[in-house]
Amino acid sequence: MKNRLKVLRAERNWTQADLAEALSVSRQTVNAIETGKFDPSLPLAFKLSRLFGLPIEAIFEDPAT
Amino acid sequence: MRSEKSADNWQKDYKRSVKQLGLWTLLWVLSTALLSFGPEAVWQFDALFSLMALGLNLLLGIMMVLAMVRHVHRMDELERKIFLDASSFTLGIGVIAATAYGTLEDIKLIAFEPDIAHLILLMSLTFLLSVWVGNRRYR
């Protein structure tokens, strides 16, 4: 699933490791989500939403649209 | 930017569960060695000691499995997916290999009795390879 994670992270000058630590996941998981290789669960998507202060649909692109 | 206060705890818990899993696995392997070699080399097939070694082996095996379950719960969702994929593949290979291997002696393709150790070795290598492939896929 396409997403704006890399852009949003870069805007805040966060590294993948920073984001991984904030989400309590591994850096590999952050990288896999950013590159669209892995789709996060709904709880993790909500965590990202809270962290960036954005709705989920502003972070992830609906593949059906 | 530590908005999630549990971040440090997650990493500490994860490392602790890896250590605990390693410890229980080591103890189980040692108890398996004791059960395999002890009866002949140490207590000359005394049934009581063999039963005690068996009980210890089973107990440590259960502790190892519980440590594995705890470790899986400490994983993040991608690690858990890689683990689940590897476990599924290993189980499938194990069932197929065990079924075929079990018939080899009956149909006279091998002259020796099938050894469970070969199956365990195959499943261990399959699991390790599957985890490695999974990690590469999501790198």
N, CA and C atoms of all chains as a GROMACS GRO file, in nm:
protein
  612
    1MET      N    1   0.084  -0.119   0.000
    1MET     CA    2   0.000   0.000   0.000
    1MET      C    3   0.088   0.125   0.000
    2LYS      N    4   0.057   0.217  -0.091
    2LYS     CA    5   0.137   0.340  -0.097
    2LYS      C    6   0.106   0.428   0.025
    3ASN      N    7   0.207   0.501   0.066
    3ASN     CA    8   0.186   0.588   0.183
    3ASN      C    9   0.284   0.706   0.179
    4ARG      N   10   0.259   0.804   0.267
    4ARG     CA   11   0.343   0.925   0.272
    4ARG      C   12   0.437   0.923   0.392
    5LEU      N   13   0.462   0.806   0.442
    5LEU     CA   14   0.539   0.793   0.566
    5LEU      C   15   0.678   0.855   0.554
    6LYS      N   16   0.745   0.827   0.444
    6LYS     CA   17   0.882   0.875   0.426
    6LYS      C   18   0.884   1.028   0.423
    7VAL      N   19   0.788   1.086   0.354
    7VAL     CA   20   0.780   1.233   0.343
    7VAL      C   21   0.749   1.293   0.480
    8LEU      N   22   0.650   1.237   0.547
    8LEU     CA   23   0.611   1.290   0.678
    8LEU      C   24   0.725   1.278   0.779
    9ARG      N   25   0.796   1.169   0.769
    9ARG     CA   26   0.911   1.148   0.859
    9ARG      C   27   1.021   1.249   0.829
   10ALA      N   28   1.046   1.270   0.700
   10ALA     CA   29   1.152   1.364   0.659
   10ALA      C   30   1.116   1.507   0.700
   11GLU      N   31   0.989   1.541   0.691
   11GLU     CA   32   0.945   1.676   0.731
   11GLU      C   33   0.976   1.704   0.878
   12ARG      N   34   0.979   1.599   0.956
   12ARG     CA   35   1.003   1.614   1.100
   12ARG      C   36   1.147   1.582   1.138
   13ASN      N   37   1.228   1.554   1.037
   13ASN     CA   38   1.370   1.518   1.060
   13ASN      C   39   1.385   1.396   1.150
   14TRP      N   40   1.296   1.301   1.134
   14TRP     CA   41   1.305   1.178   1.212
   14TRP      C   42   1.375   1.072   1.127
   15THR      N   43   1.456   0.994   1.190
   15THR     CA   44   1.515   0.879   1.121
   15THR      C   45   1.417   0.761   1.132
   16GLN      N   46   1.444   0.657   1.054
   16GLN     CA   47   1.361   0.536   1.065
   16GLN      C   48   1.370   0.478   1.206
   17ALA      N   49   1.490   0.491   1.264
   17ALA     CA   50   1.509   0.437   1.399
   17ALA      C   51   1.426   0.516   1.500
   18ASP      N   52   1.420   0.649   1.482
   18ASP     CA   53   1.337   0.732   1.571
   18ASP      C   54   1.191   0.688   1.566
   19LEU      N   55   1.143   0.672   1.442
   19LEU     CA   56   1.003   0.634   1.422
   19LEU      C   57   0.977   0.494   1.478
   20ALA      N   58   1.072   0.405   1.453
   20ALA     CA   59   1.057   0.268   1.503
   20ALA      C   60   1.047   0.267   1.656
   21GLU      N   61   1.131   0.349   1.718
   21GLU     CA   62   1.130   0.354   1.864
   21GLU      C   63   0.997   0.410   1.916
   22ALA      N   64   0.946   0.512   1.848
   22ALA     CA   65   0.819   0.572   1.890
   22ALA      C   66   0.702   0.476   1.873
   23LEU      N   67   0.714   0.389   1.775
   23LEU     CA   68   0.604   0.295   1.747
   23LEU      C   69   0.621   0.161   1.818
   24SER      N   70   0.735   0.144   1.882
   24SER     CA   71   0.768   0.015   1.946
   24SER      C   72   0.771  -0.099   1.844
   25VAL      N   73   0.834  -0.072   1.732
   25VAL     CA   74   0.855  -0.176   1.631
   25VAL      C   75   1.002  -0.170   1.588
   26SER      N   76   1.042  -0.265   1.504
   26SER     CA   77   1.181  -0.265   1.458
   26SER      C   78   1.197  -0.166   1.341
   27ARG      N   79   1.321  -0.126   1.317
   27ARG     CA   80   1.348  -0.036   1.204
   27ARG      C   81   1.313  -0.104   1.073
   28GLN      N   82   1.333  -0.234   1.069
   28GLN     CA   83   1.298  -0.312   0.950
   28GLN      C   84   1.149  -0.297   0.918
   29THR      N   85   1.066  -0.296   1.022
   29THR     CA   86   0.922  -0.284   1.001
   29THR      C   87   0.887  -0.146   0.943
   30VAL      N   88   0.949  -0.041   0.998
   30VAL     CA   89   0.925   0.094   0.946
   30VAL      C   90   0.965   0.100   0.798
   31ASN      N   91   1.082   0.046   0.767
   31ASN     CA   92   1.130   0.046   0.629
   31ASN      C   93   1.036  -0.031   0.536
   32ALA      N   94   0.988  -0.147   0.583
   32ALA     CA   95   0.898  -0.229   0.500
   32ALA      C   96   0.765  -0.157   0.475
   33ILE      N   97   0.717  -0.083   0.575
   33ILE     CA   98   0.592  -0.007   0.556
   33ILE      C   99   0.617   0.108   0.458
   34GLU      N  100   0.727   0.179   0.478
   34GLU     CA  101   0.759   0.293   0.390
   34GLU      C  102   0.770   0.252   0.243
   35THR      N  103   0.830   0.139   0.221
   35THR     CA  104   0.850   0.093   0.083
   35THR      C  105   0.729   0.019   0.027
   36GLY      N  106   0.625   0.006   0.108
   36GLY     CA  107   0.502  -0.057   0.062
   36GLY      C  108   0.508  -0.209   0.056
   37LYS      N  109   0.614  -0.265   0.116
   37LYS     CA  110   0.626  -0.411   0.114
   37LYS      C  111   0.537  -0.476   0.220
   38PHE      N  112   0.504  -0.399   0.322
   38PHE     CA  113   0.425  -0.454   0.433
   38PHE      C  114   0.318  -0.353   0.473
   39ASP      N  115   0.195  -0.401   0.484
   39ASP     CA  116   0.086  -0.315   0.528
   39ASP      C  117   0.067  -0.330   0.678
   40PRO      N  118   0.067  -0.216   0.749
   40PRO     CA  119   0.053  -0.227   0.895
   40PRO      C  120  -0.088  -0.268   0.936
   41SER      N  121  -0.098  -0.320   1.058
   41SER     CA  122  -0.230  -0.353   1.113
   41SER      C  123  -0.304  -0.222   1.142
   42LEU      N  124  -0.431  -0.233   1.170
   42LEU     CA  125  -0.510  -0.115   1.204
   42LEU      C  126  -0.459  -0.046   1.332
   43PRO      N  127  -0.428  -0.123   1.438
   43PRO     CA  128  -0.374  -0.056   1.558
   43PRO      C  129  -0.245   0.021   1.529
   44LEU      N  130  -0.158  -0.036   1.446
   44LEU     CA  131  -0.032   0.035   1.415
   44LEU      C  132  -0.060   0.157   1.327
   45ALA      N  133  -0.157   0.146   1.237
   45ALA     CA  134  -0.195   0.261   1.153
   45ALA      C  135  -0.250   0.373   1.241
   46PHE      N  136  -0.329   0.338   1.340
   46PHE     CA  137  -0.382   0.440   1.433
   46PHE      C  138  -0.269   0.503   1.514
   47LYS      N  139  -0.171   0.422   1.548
   47LYS     CA  140  -0.056   0.474   1.623
   47LYS      C  141   0.017   0.578   1.539
   48LEU      N  142   0.036   0.546   1.411
   48LEU     CA  143   0.100   0.640   1.318
   48LEU      C  144   0.015   0.767   1.306
   49SER      N  145  -0.114   0.746   1.298
   49SER     CA  146  -0.205   0.860   1.286
   49SER      C  147  -0.192   0.954   1.406
   50ARG      N  148  -0.187   0.896   1.525
   50ARG     CA  149  -0.172   0.977   1.647
   50ARG      C  150  -0.037   1.047   1.648
   51LEU      N  151   0.065   0.974   1.607
   51LEU     CA  152   0.202   1.027   1.612
   51LEU      C  153   0.219   1.146   1.518
   52PHE      N  154   0.164   1.137   1.398
   52PHE     CA  155   0.178   1.246   1.301
   52PHE      C  156   0.066   1.349   1.313
   53GLY      N  157  -0.034   1.320   1.394
   53GLY     CA  158  -0.146   1.413   1.409
   53GLY      C  159  -0.227   1.427   1.282
   54LEU      N  160  -0.237   1.319   1.209
   54LEU     CA  161  -0.309   1.320   1.081
   54LEU      C  162  -0.405   1.202   1.076
   55PRO      N  163  -0.514   1.215   1.000
   55PRO     CA  164  -0.602   1.098   0.983
   55PRO      C  165  -0.532   0.990   0.901
   56ILE      N  166  -0.573   0.868   0.920
   56ILE     CA  167  -0.508   0.755   0.852
   56ILE      C  168  -0.508   0.774   0.700
   57GLU      N  169  -0.620   0.825   0.646
   57GLU     CA  170  -0.627   0.840   0.500
   57GLU      C  171  -0.533   0.948   0.447
   58ALA      N  172  -0.479   1.031   0.538
   58ALA     CA  173  -0.382   1.131   0.495
   58ALA      C  174  -0.241   1.073   0.493
   59ILE      N  175  -0.227   0.955   0.551
   59ILE     CA  176  -0.096   0.888   0.554
   59ILE      C  177  -0.091   0.775   0.451
   60PHE      N  178  -0.200   0.700   0.445
   60PHE     CA  179  -0.205   0.585   0.354
   60PHE      C  180  -0.301   0.612   0.238
   61GLU      N  181  -0.260   0.564   0.123
   61GLU     CA  182  -0.341   0.584   0.003
   61GLU      C  183  -0.434   0.464  -0.015
   62ASP      N  184  -0.561   0.492  -0.031
   62ASP     CA  185  -0.658   0.383  -0.053
   62ASP      C  186  -0.630   0.322  -0.191
   63PRO      N  187  -0.591   0.195  -0.197
   63PRO     CA  188  -0.558   0.135  -0.327
   63PRO      C  189  -0.677   0.127  -0.422
   64ALA      N  190  -0.798   0.141  -0.368
   64ALA     CA  191  -0.917   0.130  -0.453
   64ALA      C  192  -0.949   0.262  -0.525
   65THR      N  193  -0.883   0.369  -0.482
   65THR     CA  194  -0.914   0.499  -0.545
   65THR      C  195  -0.810   0.537  -0.649
   66MET      N  196   1.168   1.258   2.041
   66MET     CA  197   1.032   1.238   1.994
   66MET      C  198   0.973   1.108   2.046
   67ARG      N  199   0.991   1.087   2.175
   67ARG     CA  200   0.938   0.962   2.230
   67ARG      C  201   0.795   0.982   2.275
   68SER      N  202   0.706   0.979   2.178
   68SER     CA  203   0.567   1.000   2.212
   68SER      C  204   0.507   0.876   2.278
   69GLU      N  205   0.566   0.761   2.253
   69GLU     CA  206   0.515   0.638   2.314
   69GLU      C  207   0.612   0.600   2.425
   70LYS      N  208   0.565   0.610   2.550
   70LYS     CA  209   0.654   0.588   2.663
   70LYS      C  210   0.699   0.443   2.676
   71SER      N  211   0.630   0.353   2.603
   71SER     CA  212   0.666   0.211   2.616
   71SER      C  213   0.778   0.171   2.521
   72ALA      N  214   0.830   0.266   2.443
   72ALA     CA  215   0.930   0.231   2.341
   72ALA      C  216   1.052   0.162   2.400
   73ASP      N  217   1.110   0.223   2.506
   73ASP     CA  218   1.229   0.163   2.567
   73ASP      C  219   1.197   0.027   2.626
   74ASN      N  220   1.080   0.020   2.691
   74ASN     CA  221   1.040  -0.106   2.754
   74ASN      C  222   1.026  -0.217   2.650
   75TRP      N  223   0.972  -0.183   2.533
   75TRP     CA  224   0.954  -0.283   2.428
   75TRP      C  225   1.086  -0.346   2.391
   76GLN      N  226   1.187  -0.259   2.369
   76GLN     CA  227   1.318  -0.312   2.329
   76GLN      C  228   1.382  -0.395   2.440
   77LYS      N  229   1.367  -0.345   2.564
   77LYS     CA  230   1.424  -0.421   2.677
   77LYS      C  231   1.354  -0.556   2.692
   78ASP      N  232   1.220  -0.554   2.683
   78ASP     CA  233   1.143  -0.679   2.694
   78ASP      C  234   1.182  -0.777   2.585
   79TYR      N  235   1.201  -0.723   2.464
   79TYR     CA  236   1.236  -0.807   2.349
   79TYR      C  237   1.371  -0.875   2.372
   80LYS      N  238   1.470  -0.794   2.415
   80LYS     CA  239   1.603  -0.850   2.438
   80LYS      C  240   1.600  -0.953   2.551
   81ARG      N  241   1.519  -0.924   2.654
   81ARG     CA  242   1.508  -1.016   2.766
   81ARG      C  243   1.445  -1.148   2.720
   82SER      N  244   1.343  -1.139   2.635
   82SER     CA  245   1.277  -1.262   2.590
   82SER      C  246   1.370  -1.344   2.500
   83VAL      N  247   1.455  -1.276   2.422
   83VAL     CA  248   1.554  -1.349   2.340
   83VAL      C  249   1.650  -1.426   2.430
   84LYS      N  250   1.697  -1.357   2.537
   84LYS     CA  251   1.789  -1.423   2.630
   84LYS      C  252   1.723  -1.541   2.700
   85GLN      N  253   1.597  -1.521   2.742
   85GLN     CA  254   1.527  -1.629   2.811
   85GLN      C  255   1.505  -1.749   2.718
   86LEU      N  256   1.469  -1.719   2.594
   86LEU     CA  257   1.449  -1.828   2.498
   86LEU      C  258   1.580  -1.903   2.474
   87GLY      N  259   1.689  -1.827   2.461
   87GLY     CA  260   1.820  -1.890   2.442
   87GLY      C  261   1.858  -1.978   2.561
   88LEU      N  262   1.830  -1.927   2.681
   88LEU     CA  263   1.865  -2.002   2.803
   88LEU      C  264   1.785  -2.132   2.812
   89TRP      N  265   1.653  -2.124   2.792
   89TRP     CA  266   1.569  -2.245   2.801
   89TRP      C  267   1.603  -2.345   2.691
   90THR      N  268   1.638  -2.292   2.573
   90THR     CA  269   1.676  -2.382   2.463
   90THR      C  270   1.805  -2.455   2.496
   91LEU      N  271   1.901  -2.380   2.550
   91LEU     CA  272   2.029  -2.441   2.589
   91LEU      C  273   2.007  -2.550   2.694
   92LEU      N  274   1.924  -2.518   2.796
   92LEU     CA  275   1.898  -2.616   2.902
   92LEU      C  276   1.828  -2.740   2.846
   93TRP      N  277   1.735  -2.718   2.752
   93TRP     CA  278   1.665  -2.832   2.691
   93TRP      C  279   1.762  -2.919   2.611
   94VAL      N  280   1.852  -2.854   2.535
   94VAL     CA  281   1.950  -2.930   2.456
   94VAL      C  282   2.041  -3.012   2.549
   95LEU      N  283   2.083  -2.949   2.659
   95LEU     CA  284   2.169  -3.020   2.756
   95LEU      C  285   2.094  -3.138   2.818
   96SER      N  286   1.965  -3.117   2.850
   96SER     CA  287   1.888  -3.226   2.911
   96SER      C  288   1.862  -3.337   2.809
   97THR      N  289   1.851  -3.300   2.681
   97THR     CA  290   1.836  -3.402   2.577
   97THR      C  291   1.963  -3.486   2.564
   98ALA      N  292   2.077  -3.417   2.576
   98ALA     CA  293   2.205  -3.489   2.573
   98ALA      C  294   2.216  -3.583   2.692
   99LEU      N  295   2.172  -3.535   2.809
   99LEU     CA  296   2.174  -3.617   2.930
   99LEU      C  297   2.086  -3.740   2.914
  100LEU      N  298   1.967  -3.719   2.857
  100LEU     CA  299   1.872  -3.829   2.836
  100LEU      C  300   1.926  -3.930   2.733
  101SER      N  301   1.999  -3.879   2.635
  101SER     CA  302   2.050  -3.967   2.529
  101SER      C  303   2.171  -4.048   2.574
  102PHE      N  304   2.263  -3.978   2.643
  102PHE     CA  305   2.390  -4.044   2.675
  102PHE      C  306   2.401  -4.089   2.822
  103GLY      N  307   2.319  -4.027   2.909
  103GLY     CA  308   2.327  -4.059   3.052
  103GLY      C  309   2.302  -4.204   3.086
  104PRO      N  310   2.195  -4.265   3.033
  104PRO     CA  311   2.163  -4.403   3.074
  104PRO      C  312   2.280  -4.501   3.055
  105GLU      N  313   2.350  -4.490   2.946
  105GLU     CA  314   2.460  -4.583   2.922
  105GLU      C  315   2.589  -4.538   2.989
  106ALA      N  316   2.617  -4.407   2.980
  106ALA     CA  317   2.748  -4.358   3.023
  106ALA      C  318   2.754  -4.325   3.172
  107VAL      N  319   2.641  -4.289   3.234
  107VAL     CA  320   2.647  -4.240   3.372
  107VAL      C  321   2.578  -4.334   3.472
  108TRP      N  322   2.452  -4.372   3.446
  108TRP     CA  323   2.381  -4.449   3.549
  108TRP      C  324   2.345  -4.592   3.504
  109GLN      N  325   2.409  -4.642   3.402
  109GLN     CA  326   2.398  -4.782   3.359
  109GLN      C  327   2.252  -4.831   3.351
  110PHE      N  328   2.171  -4.752   3.286
  110PHE     CA  329   2.031  -4.786   3.255
  110PHE      C  330   1.943  -4.806   3.379
  111ASP      N  331   1.978  -4.744   3.489
  111ASP     CA  332   1.890  -4.748   3.607
  111ASP      C  333   1.760  -4.676   3.570
  112ALA      N  334   1.647  -4.748   3.582
  112ALA     CA  335   1.518  -4.695   3.533
  112ALA      C  336   1.478  -4.566   3.605
  113LEU      N  337   1.507  -4.560   3.736
  113LEU     CA  338   1.468  -4.441   3.812
  113LEU      C  339   1.537  -4.316   3.758
  114PHE      N  340   1.668  -4.327   3.736
  114PHE     CA  341   1.743  -4.212   3.684
  114PHE      C  342   1.698  -4.176   3.542
  115SER      N  343   1.668  -4.280   3.465
  115SER     CA  344   1.621  -4.254   3.328
  115SER      C  345   1.488  -4.181   3.330
  116LEU      N  346   1.398  -4.221   3.423
  116LEU     CA  347   1.269  -4.153   3.434
  116LEU      C  348   1.287  -4.008   3.478
  117MET      N  349   1.381  -3.988   3.572
  117MET     CA  350   1.408  -3.851   3.619
  117MET      C  351   1.464  -3.765   3.504
  118ALA      N  352   1.553  -3.824   3.426
  118ALA     CA  353   1.611  -3.751   3.312
  118ALA      C  354   1.503  -3.720   3.208
  119LEU      N  355   1.411  -3.816   3.190
  119LEU     CA  356   1.302  -3.795   3.096
  119LEU      C  357   1.210  -3.682   3.144
  120GLY      N  358   1.176  -3.687   3.273
  120GLY     CA  359   1.091  -3.583   3.332
  120GLY      C  360   1.154  -3.445   3.320
  121LEU      N  361   1.285  -3.439   3.348
  121LEU     CA  362   1.357  -3.311   3.338
  121LEU      C  363   1.356  -3.261   3.195
  122ASN      N  364   1.378  -3.353   3.102
  122ASN     CA  365   1.380  -3.318   2.960
  122ASN      C  366   1.244  -3.263   2.915
  123LEU      N  367   1.136  -3.330   2.956
  123LEU     CA  368   1.001  -3.285   2.917
  123LEU      C  369   0.968  -3.151   2.981
  124LEU      N  370   1.006  -3.136   3.108
  124LEU     CA  371   0.979  -3.010   3.178
  124LEU      C  372   1.052  -2.893   3.111
  125LEU      N  373   1.180  -2.914   3.082
  125LEU     CA  374   1.257  -2.809   3.018
  125LEU      C  375   1.207  -2.782   2.876
  126GLY      N  376   1.158  -2.887   2.810
  126GLY     CA  377   1.100  -2.869   2.677
  126GLY      C  378   0.976  -2.780   2.684
  127ILE      N  379   0.892  -2.804   2.784
  127ILE     CA  380   0.771  -2.722   2.801
  127ILE      C  381   0.810  -2.577   2.831
  128MET      N  382   0.911  -2.560   2.918
  128MET     CA  383   0.958  -2.424   2.950
  128MET      C  384   1.010  -2.353   2.825
  129MET      N  385   1.079  -2.430   2.740
  129MET     CA  386   1.131  -2.372   2.616
  129MET      C  387   1.016  -2.328   2.525
  130VAL      N  388   0.912  -2.411   2.515
  130VAL     CA  389   0.797  -2.376   2.431
  130VAL      C  390   0.727  -2.251   2.486
  131LEU      N  391   0.711  -2.244   2.620
  131LEU     CA  392   0.648  -2.127   2.680
  131LEU      C  393   0.731  -2.002   2.655
  132ALA      N  394   0.864  -2.017   2.662
  132ALA     CA  395   0.953  -1.902   2.635
  132ALA      C  396   0.938  -1.859   2.489
  133MET      N  397   0.920  -1.958   2.401
  133MET     CA  398   0.901  -1.926   2.258
  133MET      C  399   0.771  -1.848   2.238
  134VAL      N  400   0.664  -1.893   2.306
  134VAL     CA  401   0.535  -1.823   2.295
  134VAL      C  402   0.548  -1.679   2.346
  135ARG      N  403   0.615  -1.663   2.460
  135ARG     CA  404   0.636  -1.528   2.515
  135ARG      C  405   0.715  -1.443   2.418
  136HIS      N  406   0.816  -1.505   2.356
  136HIS     CA  407   0.900  -1.432   2.260
  136HIS      C  408   0.818  -1.386   2.139
  137VAL      N  409   0.731  -1.475   2.091
  137VAL     CA  410   0.647  -1.439   1.975
  137VAL      C  411   0.557  -1.320   2.012
  138HIS      N  412   0.507  -1.319   2.136
  138HIS     CA  413   0.422  -1.207   2.180
  138HIS      C  414   0.501  -1.076   2.189
  139ARG      N  415   0.632  -1.086   2.208
  139ARG     CA  416   0.715  -0.965   2.217
  139ARG      C  417   0.752  -0.911   2.077
  140MET      N  418   0.735  -0.996   1.976
  140MET     CA  419   0.773  -0.953   1.840
  140MET      C  420   0.681  -0.842   1.791
  141ASP      N  421   0.730  -0.761   1.698
  141ASP     CA  422   0.637  -0.667   1.634
  141ASP      C  423   0.565  -0.742   1.521
  142GLU      N  424   0.472  -0.674   1.457
  142GLU     CA  425   0.383  -0.748   1.366
  142GLU      C  426   0.453  -0.802   1.242
  143LEU      N  427   0.555  -0.732   1.194
  143LEU     CA  428   0.627  -0.785   1.076
  143LEU      C  429   0.709  -0.909   1.115
  144GLU      N  430   0.777  -0.898   1.229
  144GLU     CA  431   0.855  -1.014   1.277
  144GLU      C  432   0.764  -1.134   1.299
  145ARG      N  433   0.645  -1.106   1.352
  145ARG     CA  434   0.550  -1.214   1.378
  145ARG      C  435   0.503  -1.276   1.246
  146LYS      N  436   0.486  -1.192   1.145
  146LYS     CA  437   0.444  -1.246   1.014
  146LYS      C  438   0.554  -1.334   0.955
  147ILE      N  439   0.678  -1.286   0.963
  147ILE     CA  440   0.792  -1.365   0.912
  147ILE      C  441   0.799  -1.499   0.986
  148PHE      N  442   0.781  -1.493   1.119
  148PHE     CA  443   0.785  -1.613   1.201
  148PHE      C  444   0.671  -1.709   1.164
  149LEU      N  445   0.552  -1.653   1.146
  149LEU     CA  446   0.436  -1.737   1.113
  149LEU      C  447   0.452  -1.802   0.975
  150ASP      N  448   0.500  -1.723   0.878
  150ASP     CA  449   0.523  -1.778   0.744
  150ASP      C  450   0.626  -1.893   0.750
  151ALA      N  451   0.734  -1.867   0.824
  151ALA     CA  452   0.840  -1.969   0.836
  151ALA      C  453   0.788  -2.094   0.907
  152SER      N  454   0.706  -2.073   1.011
  152SER     CA  455   0.651  -2.186   1.086
  152SER      C  456   0.557  -2.268   0.997
  153SER      N  457   0.474  -2.200   0.920
  153SER     CA  458   0.379  -2.269   0.831
  153SER      C  459   0.454  -2.352   0.728
  154PHE      N  460   0.556  -2.290   0.667
  154PHE     CA  461   0.634  -2.359   0.566
  154PHE      C  462   0.705  -2.480   0.626
  155THR      N  463   0.762  -2.460   0.744
  155THR     CA  464   0.834  -2.568   0.812
  155THR      C  465   0.740  -2.683   0.846
  156LEU      N  466   0.621  -2.649   0.895
  156LEU     CA  467   0.523  -2.753   0.929
  156LEU      C  468   0.484  -2.833   0.804
  157GLY      N  469   0.460  -2.762   0.696
  157GLY     CA  470   0.423  -2.829   0.571
  157GLY      C  471   0.533  -2.921   0.522
  158ILE      N  472   0.654  -2.868   0.519
  158ILE     CA  473   0.769  -2.950   0.476
  158ILE      C  474   0.786  -3.070   0.569
  159GLY      N  475   0.768  -3.045   0.698
  159GLY     CA  476   0.784  -3.152   0.797
  159GLY      C  477   0.685  -3.265   0.774
  160VAL      N  478   0.559  -3.230   0.751
  160VAL     CA  479   0.455  -3.332   0.730
  160VAL      C  480   0.483  -3.411   0.601
  161ILE      N  481   0.516  -3.338   0.494
  161ILE     CA  482   0.543  -3.404   0.366
  161ILE      C  483   0.665  -3.496   0.377
  162ALA      N  484   0.772  -3.442   0.436
  162ALA     CA  485   0.897  -3.519   0.447
  162ALA      C  486   0.878  -3.640   0.538
  163ALA      N  487   0.806  -3.620   0.651
  163ALA     CA  488   0.786  -3.731   0.746
  163ALA      C  489   0.706  -3.844   0.682
  164THR      N  490   0.604  -3.806   0.607
  164THR     CA  491   0.520  -3.907   0.542
  164THR      C  492   0.600  -3.988   0.439
  165ALA      N  493   0.675  -3.914   0.356
  165ALA     CA  494   0.754  -3.982   0.252
  165ALA      C  495   0.867  -4.063   0.315
  166TYR      N  496   0.937  -4.001   0.412
  166TYR     CA  497   1.052  -4.066   0.475
  166TYR      C  498   1.010  -4.194   0.548
  167GLY      N  499   0.890  -4.188   0.609
  167GLY     CA  500   0.841  -4.304   0.684
  167GLY      C  501   0.813  -4.426   0.597
  168THR      N  502   0.788  -4.401   0.470
  168THR     CA  503   0.757  -4.514   0.382
  168THR      C  504   0.880  -4.570   0.308
  169LEU      N  505   0.991  -4.495   0.315
  169LEU     CA  506   1.109  -4.533   0.236
  169LEU      C  507   1.160  -4.674   0.268
  170GLU      N  508   1.159  -4.707   0.398
  170GLU     CA  509   1.209  -4.840   0.437
  170GLU      C  510   1.110  -4.949   0.392
  171ASP      N  511   0.980  -4.918   0.406
  171ASP     CA  512   0.877  -5.016   0.369
  171ASP      C  513   0.883  -5.051   0.221
  172ILE      N  514   0.914  -4.952   0.138
  172ILE     CA  515   0.915  -4.978  -0.007
  172ILE      C  516   1.057  -5.009  -0.057
  173LYS      N  517   1.146  -5.036   0.040
  173LYS     CA  518   1.282  -5.085   0.010
  173LYS      C  519   1.369  -4.984  -0.069
  174LEU      N  520   1.345  -4.857  -0.043
  174LEU     CA  521   1.432  -4.757  -0.107
  174LEU      C  522   1.551  -4.723  -0.019
  175ILE      N  523   1.536  -4.747   0.112
  175ILE     CA  524   1.650  -4.734   0.203
  175ILE      C  525   1.659  -4.861   0.286
  176ALA      N  526   1.781  -4.890   0.332
  176ALA     CA  527   1.801  -5.016   0.405
  176ALA      C  528   1.800  -4.996   0.556
  177PHE      N  529   1.791  -4.871   0.600
  177PHE     CA  530   1.795  -4.844   0.745
  177PHE      C  531   1.659  -4.791   0.792
  178GLU      N  532   1.640  -4.797   0.925
  178GLU     CA  533   1.515  -4.748   0.982
  178GLU      C  534   1.519  -4.595   0.984
  179PRO      N  535   1.412  -4.528   0.941
  179PRO     CA  536   1.412  -4.381   0.943
  179PRO      C  537   1.440  -4.327   1.083
  180ASP      N  538   1.524  -4.225   1.089
  180ASP     CA  539   1.567  -4.166   1.216
  180ASP      C  540   1.498  -4.030   1.233
  181ILE      N  541   1.430  -4.013   1.347
  181ILE     CA  542   1.358  -3.887   1.374
  181ILE      C  543   1.454  -3.767   1.373
  182ALA      N  544   1.581  -3.792   1.408
  182ALA     CA  545   1.680  -3.682   1.413
  182ALA      C  546   1.696  -3.617   1.275
  183HIS      N  547   1.684  -3.698   1.170
  183HIS     CA  548   1.695  -3.644   1.034
  183HIS      C  549   1.582  -3.545   1.006
  184LEU      N  550   1.463  -3.582   1.054
  184LEU     CA  551   1.347  -3.495   1.032
  184LEU      C  552   1.362  -3.364   1.110
  185ILE      N  553   1.410  -3.375   1.234
  185ILE     CA  554   1.430  -3.255   1.317
  185ILE      C  555   1.533  -3.164   1.251
  186LEU      N  556   1.638  -3.224   1.199
  186LEU     CA  557   1.742  -3.146   1.131
  186LEU      C  558   1.684  -3.075   1.009
  187LEU      N  559   1.607  -3.149   0.930
  187LEU     CA  560   1.545  -3.091   0.810
  187LEU      C  561   1.453  -2.974   0.847
  188MET      N  562   1.371  -2.995   0.951
  188MET     CA  563   1.277  -2.890   0.992
  188MET      C  564   1.350  -2.768   1.048
  189SER      N  565   1.458  -2.793   1.122
  189SER     CA  566   1.536  -2.680   1.177
  189SER      C  567   1.597  -2.598   1.064
  190LEU      N  568   1.657  -2.666   0.967
  190LEU     CA  569   1.720  -2.596   0.855
  190LEU      C  570   1.614  -2.523   0.771
  191THR      N  571   1.498  -2.588   0.751
  191THR     CA  572   1.389  -2.525   0.676
  191THR      C  573   1.343  -2.397   0.744
  192PHE      N  574   1.329  -2.405   0.878
  192PHE     CA  575   1.283  -2.288   0.952
  192PHE      C  576   1.384  -2.173   0.942
  193LEU      N  577   1.511  -2.206   0.964
  193LEU     CA  578   1.615  -2.102   0.957
  193LEU      C  579   1.620  -2.038   0.818
  194LEU      N  580   1.612  -2.122   0.716
  194LEU     CA  581   1.615  -2.070   0.578
  194LEU      C  582   1.491  -1.984   0.551
  195SER      N  583   1.376  -2.027   0.600
  195SER     CA  584   1.252  -1.952   0.578
  195SER      C  585   1.257  -1.815   0.647
  196VAL      N  586   1.311  -1.811   0.768
  196VAL     CA  587   1.324  -1.684   0.839
  196VAL      C  588   1.420  -1.592   0.764
  197TRP      N  589   1.527  -1.649   0.715
  197TRP     CA  590   1.627  -1.570   0.638
  197TRP      C  591   1.562  -1.512   0.511
  198VAL      N  592   1.489  -1.596   0.440
  198VAL     CA  593   1.420  -1.550   0.317
  198VAL      C  594   1.318  -1.441   0.352
  199GLY      N  595   1.242  -1.463   0.459
  199GLY     CA  596   1.142  -1.364   0.502
  199GLY      C  597   1.205  -1.231   0.535
  200ASN      N  598   1.316  -1.236   0.606
  200ASN     CA  599   1.385  -1.111   0.641
  200ASN      C  600   1.439  -1.039   0.518
  201ARG      N  601   1.488  -1.115   0.423
  201ARG     CA  602   1.538  -1.053   0.299
  201ARG      C  603   1.424  -0.990   0.219
  202ARG      N  604   1.308  -1.058   0.220
  202ARG     CA  605   1.194  -1.009   0.143
  202ARG      C  606   1.148  -0.871   0.192
  203TYR      N  607   1.155  -0.851   0.323
  203TYR     CA  608   1.104  -0.726   0.380
  203TYR      C  609   1.216  -0.628   0.416
  204ARG      N  610   1.336  -0.654   0.365
  204ARG     CA  611   1.448  -0.565   0.399
  204ARG      C  612   1.439  -0.433   0.323
   0.00000   0.00000   0.00000
